[in-house]
């Protein structure tokens, strides 16, 4: 096993793809500090 000091996001993505992991890239983050009045409804919908 080779241990690296740092790794780029691109390389992480390449490793995931190589191992059959799929994901969706998003620049939007929903968190507790969200100003969206429907935040809790949306979050609940994501968990189902």
mmCIF file of the N, C-alpha and C atoms, coordinates in Angstrom:
data_MODEL
# 
_entry.id   MODEL 
# 
loop_
_atom_site.group_PDB 
_atom_site.id 
_atom_site.type_symbol 
_atom_site.label_atom_id 
_atom_site.label_alt_id 
_atom_site.label_comp_id 
_atom_site.label_asym_id 
_atom_site.label_entity_id 
_atom_site.label_seq_id 
_atom_site.pdbx_PDB_ins_code 
_atom_site.Cartn_x 
_atom_site.Cartn_y 
_atom_site.Cartn_z 
_atom_site.occupancy 
_atom_site.B_iso_or_equiv 
_atom_site.pdbx_formal_charge 
_atom_site.auth_seq_id 
_atom_site.auth_comp_id 
_atom_site.auth_asym_id 
_atom_site.auth_atom_id 
_atom_site.pdbx_PDB_model_num 
ATOM 1   N N  . UNK A 1 1  ? 0.851   -1.174 0.000   1.00 0.00 ? 1  UNK A N  1 
ATOM 2   C CA . UNK A 1 1  ? 0.000   0.000  0.000   1.00 0.00 ? 1  UNK A CA 1 
ATOM 3   C C  . UNK A 1 1  ? 0.893   1.233  0.000   1.00 0.00 ? 1  UNK A C  1 
ATOM 4   N N  . UNK A 1 2  ? 0.527   2.196  -0.846  1.00 0.00 ? 2  UNK A N  1 
ATOM 5   C CA . UNK A 1 2  ? 1.275   3.449  -0.945  1.00 0.00 ? 2  UNK A CA 1 
ATOM 6   C C  . UNK A 1 2  ? 0.492   4.548  -0.246  1.00 0.00 ? 2  UNK A C  1 
ATOM 7   N N  . UNK A 1 3  ? 1.116   5.260  0.684   1.00 0.00 ? 3  UNK A N  1 
ATOM 8   C CA . UNK A 1 3  ? 0.467   6.351  1.406   1.00 0.00 ? 3  UNK A CA 1 
ATOM 9   C C  . UNK A 1 3  ? 0.952   7.669  0.831   1.00 0.00 ? 3  UNK A C  1 
ATOM 10  N N  . UNK A 1 4  ? -0.012  8.557  0.526   1.00 0.00 ? 4  UNK A N  1 
ATOM 11  C CA . UNK A 1 4  ? 0.308   9.854  -0.059  1.00 0.00 ? 4  UNK A CA 1 
ATOM 12  C C  . UNK A 1 4  ? 0.093   10.966 0.964   1.00 0.00 ? 4  UNK A C  1 
ATOM 13  N N  . UNK A 1 5  ? 0.847   12.057 0.811   1.00 0.00 ? 5  UNK A N  1 
ATOM 14  C CA . UNK A 1 5  ? 0.663   13.222 1.668   1.00 0.00 ? 5  UNK A CA 1 
ATOM 15  C C  . UNK A 1 5  ? -0.590  13.997 1.271   1.00 0.00 ? 5  UNK A C  1 
ATOM 16  N N  . UNK A 1 6  ? -0.889  14.051 -0.024  1.00 0.00 ? 6  UNK A N  1 
ATOM 17  C CA . UNK A 1 6  ? -2.093  14.737 -0.494  1.00 0.00 ? 6  UNK A CA 1 
ATOM 18  C C  . UNK A 1 6  ? -2.551  14.109 -1.802  1.00 0.00 ? 6  UNK A C  1 
ATOM 19  N N  . UNK A 1 7  ? -3.806  14.402 -2.165  1.00 0.00 ? 7  UNK A N  1 
ATOM 20  C CA . UNK A 1 7  ? -4.383  13.841 -3.386  1.00 0.00 ? 7  UNK A CA 1 
ATOM 21  C C  . UNK A 1 7  ? -5.417  14.830 -3.917  1.00 0.00 ? 7  UNK A C  1 
ATOM 22  N N  . UNK A 1 8  ? -5.529  14.936 -5.214  1.00 0.00 ? 8  UNK A N  1 
ATOM 23  C CA . UNK A 1 8  ? -6.467  15.878 -5.823  1.00 0.00 ? 8  UNK A CA 1 
ATOM 24  C C  . UNK A 1 8  ? -7.875  15.283 -5.868  1.00 0.00 ? 8  UNK A C  1 
ATOM 25  N N  . UNK A 1 9  ? -8.864  16.168 -5.984  1.00 0.00 ? 9  UNK A N  1 
ATOM 26  C CA . UNK A 1 9  ? -10.250 15.715 -6.123  1.00 0.00 ? 9  UNK A CA 1 
ATOM 27  C C  . UNK A 1 9  ? -10.414 14.862 -7.377  1.00 0.00 ? 9  UNK A C  1 
ATOM 28  N N  . UNK A 1 10 ? -9.708  15.231 -8.427  1.00 0.00 ? 10 UNK A N  1 
ATOM 29  C CA . UNK A 1 10 ? -9.786  14.482 -9.681  1.00 0.00 ? 10 UNK A CA 1 
ATOM 30  C C  . UNK A 1 10 ? -9.290  13.060 -9.488  1.00 0.00 ? 10 UNK A C  1 
ATOM 31  N N  . UNK A 1 11 ? -8.189  12.906 -8.783  1.00 0.00 ? 11 UNK A N  1 
ATOM 32  C CA . UNK A 1 11 ? -7.637  11.569 -8.557  1.00 0.00 ? 11 UNK A CA 1 
ATOM 33  C C  . UNK A 1 11 ? -8.569  10.728 -7.681  1.00 0.00 ? 11 UNK A C  1 
ATOM 34  N N  . UNK A 1 12 ? -9.178  11.347 -6.680  1.00 0.00 ? 12 UNK A N  1 
ATOM 35  C CA . UNK A 1 12 ? -10.157 10.626 -5.859  1.00 0.00 ? 12 UNK A CA 1 
ATOM 36  C C  . UNK A 1 12 ? -11.304 10.144 -6.739  1.00 0.00 ? 12 UNK A C  1 
ATOM 37  N N  . UNK A 1 13 ? -11.799 11.029 -7.613  1.00 0.00 ? 13 UNK A N  1 
ATOM 38  C CA . UNK A 1 13 ? -12.873 10.650 -8.528  1.00 0.00 ? 13 UNK A CA 1 
ATOM 39  C C  . UNK A 1 13 ? -12.470 9.506  -9.439  1.00 0.00 ? 13 UNK A C  1 
ATOM 40  N N  . UNK A 1 14 ? -11.240 9.540  -9.946  1.00 0.00 ? 14 UNK A N  1 
ATOM 41  C CA . UNK A 1 14 ? -10.753 8.461  -10.816 1.00 0.00 ? 14 UNK A CA 1 
ATOM 42  C C  . UNK A 1 14 ? -10.688 7.133  -10.075 1.00 0.00 ? 14 UNK A C  1 
ATOM 43  N N  . UNK A 1 15 ? -10.252 7.159  -8.824  1.00 0.00 ? 15 UNK A N  1 
ATOM 44  C CA . UNK A 1 15 ? -10.168 5.932  -8.026  1.00 0.00 ? 15 UNK A CA 1 
ATOM 45  C C  . UNK A 1 15 ? -11.567 5.378  -7.773  1.00 0.00 ? 15 UNK A C  1 
ATOM 46  N N  . UNK A 1 16 ? -12.517 6.264  -7.458  1.00 0.00 ? 16 UNK A N  1 
ATOM 47  C CA . UNK A 1 16 ? -13.883 5.817  -7.228  1.00 0.00 ? 16 UNK A CA 1 
ATOM 48  C C  . UNK A 1 16 ? -14.477 5.189  -8.485  1.00 0.00 ? 16 UNK A C  1 
ATOM 49  N N  . UNK A 1 17 ? -14.298 5.847  -9.625  1.00 0.00 ? 17 UNK A N  1 
ATOM 50  C CA . UNK A 1 17 ? -14.819 5.307  -10.887 1.00 0.00 ? 17 UNK A CA 1 
ATOM 51  C C  . UNK A 1 17 ? -14.200 3.951  -11.204 1.00 0.00 ? 17 UNK A C  1 
ATOM 52  N N  . UNK A 1 18 ? -12.904 3.841  -10.985 1.00 0.00 ? 18 UNK A N  1 
ATOM 53  C CA . UNK A 1 18 ? -12.186 2.597  -11.256 1.00 0.00 ? 18 UNK A CA 1 
ATOM 54  C C  . UNK A 1 18 ? -12.753 1.445  -10.425 1.00 0.00 ? 18 UNK A C  1 
ATOM 55  N N  . UNK A 1 19 ? -13.267 1.768  -9.239  1.00 0.00 ? 19 UNK A N  1 
ATOM 56  C CA . UNK A 1 19 ? -13.801 0.745  -8.341  1.00 0.00 ? 19 UNK A CA 1 
ATOM 57  C C  . UNK A 1 19 ? -15.322 0.649  -8.387  1.00 0.00 ? 19 UNK A C  1 
ATOM 58  N N  . UNK A 1 20 ? -15.933 1.264  -9.412  1.00 0.00 ? 20 UNK A N  1 
ATOM 59  C CA . UNK A 1 20 ? -17.359 1.111  -9.639  1.00 0.00 ? 20 UNK A CA 1 
ATOM 60  C C  . UNK A 1 20 ? -18.263 1.961  -8.762  1.00 0.00 ? 20 UNK A C  1 
ATOM 61  N N  . UNK A 1 21 ? -17.707 2.986  -8.140  1.00 0.00 ? 21 UNK A N  1 
ATOM 62  C CA . UNK A 1 21 ? -18.509 3.865  -7.283  1.00 0.00 ? 21 UNK A CA 1 
ATOM 63  C C  . UNK A 1 21 ? -19.048 5.000  -8.136  1.00 0.00 ? 21 UNK A C  1 
ATOM 64  N N  . UNK A 1 22 ? -20.360 5.238  -8.029  1.00 0.00 ? 22 UNK A N  1 
ATOM 65  C CA . UNK A 1 22 ? -20.984 6.331  -8.777  1.00 0.00 ? 22 UNK A CA 1 
ATOM 66  C C  . UNK A 1 22 ? -21.419 7.408  -7.800  1.00 0.00 ? 22 UNK A C  1 
ATOM 67  N N  . UNK A 1 23 ? -21.361 8.656  -8.220  1.00 0.00 ? 23 UNK A N  1 
ATOM 68  C CA . UNK A 1 23 ? -21.761 9.768  -7.379  1.00 0.00 ? 23 UNK A CA 1 
ATOM 69  C C  . UNK A 1 23 ? -22.209 10.908 -8.258  1.00 0.00 ? 23 UNK A C  1 
ATOM 70  N N  . UNK A 1 24 ? -22.814 11.883 -7.619  1.00 0.00 ? 24 UNK A N  1 
ATOM 71  C CA . UNK A 1 24 ? -23.260 13.071 -8.328  1.00 0.00 ? 24 UNK A CA 1 
ATOM 72  C C  . UNK A 1 24 ? -22.479 14.255 -7.782  1.00 0.00 ? 24 UNK A C  1 
ATOM 73  N N  . UNK A 1 25 ? -21.844 14.998 -8.667  1.00 0.00 ? 25 UNK A N  1 
ATOM 74  C CA . UNK A 1 25 ? -21.112 16.190 -8.253  1.00 0.00 ? 25 UNK A CA 1 
ATOM 75  C C  . UNK A 1 25 ? -22.095 17.341 -8.118  1.00 0.00 ? 25 UNK A C  1 
ATOM 76  N N  . UNK A 1 26 ? -21.972 18.085 -7.053  1.00 0.00 ? 26 UNK A N  1 
ATOM 77  C CA . UNK A 1 26 ? -22.865 19.209 -6.820  1.00 0.00 ? 26 UNK A CA 1 
ATOM 78  C C  . UNK A 1 26 ? -22.107 20.321 -6.113  1.00 0.00 ? 26 UNK A C  1 
ATOM 79  N N  . UNK A 1 27 ? -22.363 21.550 -6.521  1.00 0.00 ? 27 UNK A N  1 
ATOM 80  C CA . UNK A 1 27 ? -21.759 22.693 -5.852  1.00 0.00 ? 27 UNK A CA 1 
ATOM 81  C C  . UNK A 1 27 ? -22.682 23.237 -4.765  1.00 0.00 ? 27 UNK A C  1 
ATOM 82  N N  . UNK A 1 28 ? -23.886 22.663 -4.668  1.00 0.00 ? 28 UNK A N  1 
ATOM 83  C CA . UNK A 1 28 ? -24.867 23.127 -3.699  1.00 0.00 ? 28 UNK A CA 1 
ATOM 84  C C  . UNK A 1 28 ? -24.784 22.236 -2.458  1.00 0.00 ? 28 UNK A C  1 
ATOM 85  N N  . UNK A 1 29 ? -24.683 22.855 -1.300  1.00 0.00 ? 29 UNK A N  1 
ATOM 86  C CA . UNK A 1 29 ? -24.661 22.131 -0.042  1.00 0.00 ? 29 UNK A CA 1 
ATOM 87  C C  . UNK A 1 29 ? -25.840 22.587 0.799   1.00 0.00 ? 29 UNK A C  1 
ATOM 88  N N  . UNK A 1 30 ? -26.620 21.649 1.254   1.00 0.00 ? 30 UNK A N  1 
ATOM 89  C CA . UNK A 1 30 ? -27.744 21.972 2.135   1.00 0.00 ? 30 UNK A CA 1 
ATOM 90  C C  . UNK A 1 30 ? -27.292 21.660 3.554   1.00 0.00 ? 30 UNK A C  1 
ATOM 91  N N  . UNK A 1 31 ? -27.361 22.650 4.412   1.00 0.00 ? 31 UNK A N  1 
ATOM 92  C CA . UNK A 1 31 ? -26.957 22.430 5.801   1.00 0.00 ? 31 UNK A CA 1 
ATOM 93  C C  . UNK A 1 31 ? -27.927 23.105 6.755   1.00 0.00 ? 31 UNK A C  1 
ATOM 94  N N  . UNK A 1 32 ? -27.657 23.001 8.030   1.00 0.00 ? 32 UNK A N  1 
ATOM 95  C CA . UNK A 1 32 ? -28.555 23.547 9.057   1.00 0.00 ? 32 UNK A CA 1 
ATOM 96  C C  . UNK A 1 32 ? -28.700 25.059 8.972   1.00 0.00 ? 32 UNK A C  1 
ATOM 97  N N  . UNK A 1 33 ? -27.715 25.726 8.424   1.00 0.00 ? 33 UNK A N  1 
ATOM 98  C CA . UNK A 1 33 ? -27.759 27.187 8.351   1.00 0.00 ? 33 UNK A CA 1 
ATOM 99  C C  . UNK A 1 33 ? -28.496 27.677 7.098   1.00 0.00 ? 33 UNK A C  1 
ATOM 100 N N  . UNK A 1 34 ? -29.107 26.758 6.360   1.00 0.00 ? 34 UNK A N  1 
ATOM 101 C CA . UNK A 1 34 ? -29.807 27.110 5.130   1.00 0.00 ? 34 UNK A CA 1 
ATOM 102 C C  . UNK A 1 34 ? -30.925 28.106 5.411   1.00 0.00 ? 34 UNK A C  1 
ATOM 103 N N  . UNK A 1 35 ? -31.070 29.084 4.534   1.00 0.00 ? 35 UNK A N  1 
ATOM 104 C CA . UNK A 1 35 ? -32.119 30.081 4.644   1.00 0.00 ? 35 UNK A CA 1 
ATOM 105 C C  . UNK A 1 35 ? -33.400 29.636 3.941   1.00 0.00 ? 35 UNK A C  1 
ATOM 106 N N  . UNK A 1 36 ? -33.379 28.456 3.344   1.00 0.00 ? 36 UNK A N  1 
ATOM 107 C CA . UNK A 1 36 ? -34.520 27.938 2.617   1.00 0.00 ? 36 UNK A CA 1 
ATOM 108 C C  . UNK A 1 36 ? -35.622 27.535 3.605   1.00 0.00 ? 36 UNK A C  1 
ATOM 109 N N  . UNK A 1 37 ? -36.822 28.133 3.502   1.00 0.00 ? 37 UNK A N  1 
ATOM 110 C CA . UNK A 1 37 ? -37.903 27.801 4.439   1.00 0.00 ? 37 UNK A CA 1 
ATOM 111 C C  . UNK A 1 37 ? -38.382 26.350 4.316   1.00 0.00 ? 37 UNK A C  1 
ATOM 112 N N  . UNK A 1 38 ? -38.100 25.691 3.197   1.00 0.00 ? 38 UNK A N  1 
ATOM 113 C CA . UNK A 1 38 ? -38.503 24.301 3.004   1.00 0.00 ? 38 UNK A CA 1 
ATOM 114 C C  . UNK A 1 38 ? -37.347 23.334 3.229   1.00 0.00 ? 38 UNK A C  1 
ATOM 115 N N  . UNK A 1 39 ? -36.300 23.782 3.877   1.00 0.00 ? 39 UNK A N  1 
ATOM 116 C CA . UNK A 1 39 ? -35.095 22.975 4.094   1.00 0.00 ? 39 UNK A CA 1 
ATOM 117 C C  . UNK A 1 39 ? -35.419 21.622 4.728   1.00 0.00 ? 39 UNK A C  1 
ATOM 118 N N  . UNK A 1 40 ? -36.177 21.635 5.835   1.00 0.00 ? 40 UNK A N  1 
ATOM 119 C CA . UNK A 1 40 ? -36.447 20.389 6.555   1.00 0.00 ? 40 UNK A CA 1 
ATOM 120 C C  . UNK A 1 40 ? -37.267 19.417 5.709   1.00 0.00 ? 40 UNK A C  1 
ATOM 121 N N  . UNK A 1 41 ? -38.200 19.938 4.927   1.00 0.00 ? 41 UNK A N  1 
ATOM 122 C CA . UNK A 1 41 ? -38.980 19.070 4.041   1.00 0.00 ? 41 UNK A CA 1 
ATOM 123 C C  . UNK A 1 41 ? -38.092 18.427 2.990   1.00 0.00 ? 41 UNK A C  1 
ATOM 124 N N  . UNK A 1 42 ? -37.189 19.223 2.415   1.00 0.00 ? 42 UNK A N  1 
ATOM 125 C CA . UNK A 1 42 ? -36.290 18.691 1.388   1.00 0.00 ? 42 UNK A CA 1 
ATOM 126 C C  . UNK A 1 42 ? -35.342 17.661 1.979   1.00 0.00 ? 42 UNK A C  1 
ATOM 127 N N  . UNK A 1 43 ? -34.813 17.956 3.149   1.00 0.00 ? 43 UNK A N  1 
ATOM 128 C CA . UNK A 1 43 ? -33.871 17.036 3.790   1.00 0.00 ? 43 UNK A CA 1 
ATOM 129 C C  . UNK A 1 43 ? -34.566 15.720 4.112   1.00 0.00 ? 43 UNK A C  1 
ATOM 130 N N  . UNK A 1 44 ? -35.783 15.798 4.617   1.00 0.00 ? 44 UNK A N  1 
ATOM 131 C CA . UNK A 1 44 ? -36.547 14.593 4.934   1.00 0.00 ? 44 UNK A CA 1 
ATOM 132 C C  . UNK A 1 44 ? -36.770 13.778 3.664   1.00 0.00 ? 44 UNK A C  1 
ATOM 133 N N  . UNK A 1 45 ? -37.031 14.445 2.547   1.00 0.00 ? 45 UNK A N  1 
ATOM 134 C CA . UNK A 1 45 ? -37.252 13.765 1.279   1.00 0.00 ? 45 UNK A CA 1 
ATOM 135 C C  . UNK A 1 45 ? -36.003 13.071 0.761   1.00 0.00 ? 45 UNK A C  1 
ATOM 136 N N  . UNK A 1 46 ? -34.826 13.652 1.048   1.00 0.00 ? 46 UNK A N  1 
ATOM 137 C CA . UNK A 1 46 ? -33.574 13.041 0.609   1.00 0.00 ? 46 UNK A CA 1 
ATOM 138 C C  . UNK A 1 46 ? -33.282 11.761 1.368   1.00 0.00 ? 46 UNK A C  1 
ATOM 139 N N  . UNK A 1 47 ? -33.718 11.674 2.616   1.00 0.00 ? 47 UNK A N  1 
ATOM 140 C CA . UNK A 1 47 ? -33.432 10.512 3.441   1.00 0.00 ? 47 UNK A CA 1 
ATOM 141 C C  . UNK A 1 47 ? -34.319 9.315  3.079   1.00 0.00 ? 47 UNK A C  1 
ATOM 142 N N  . UNK A 1 48 ? -35.468 9.580  2.463   1.00 0.00 ? 48 UNK A N  1 
ATOM 143 C CA . UNK A 1 48 ? -36.408 8.489  2.138   1.00 0.00 ? 48 UNK A CA 1 
ATOM 144 C C  . UNK A 1 48 ? -36.011 7.766  0.902   1.00 0.00 ? 48 UNK A C  1 
# 
